[in-house]
Amino acid sequence: MATDILFNFYEILVENVFGSVGLAIMAVAAIIVLILLITRNTAVFITYWMLFYLMVMGTLYIGAMGLVFMFIISAGIFFYNIIKLFMREG
């Protein structure tokens, strides 16, 4: 049941907000490039690009559970980086 809800949410997001899957991928890629330009850190760019790639491939191969797993991993990395940002010296 949860996978049906997640798939419907994904379908609504892609079809209504972005218009097509290709446009959705290009929009996320543009956001990731903006992250690269703002942070000027290649490691951040590669990390988020690979997370996005694994999220798309996970959703493609194992369905909505892949999206859920990658969201959990992405949220963990995000909170780790936020904590690291505020704990640094200088």
Secondary structure, DSSP 8 states (H G I E B T S, - for coil): -HHHHHHHHHHHIIIIIISSHHHHHHHHHHHHHHHHHHH--HHHHHHHHHHHHHHHHHHHHHTHHHHHHHHHHHHHHHHHHHHHHHHS--
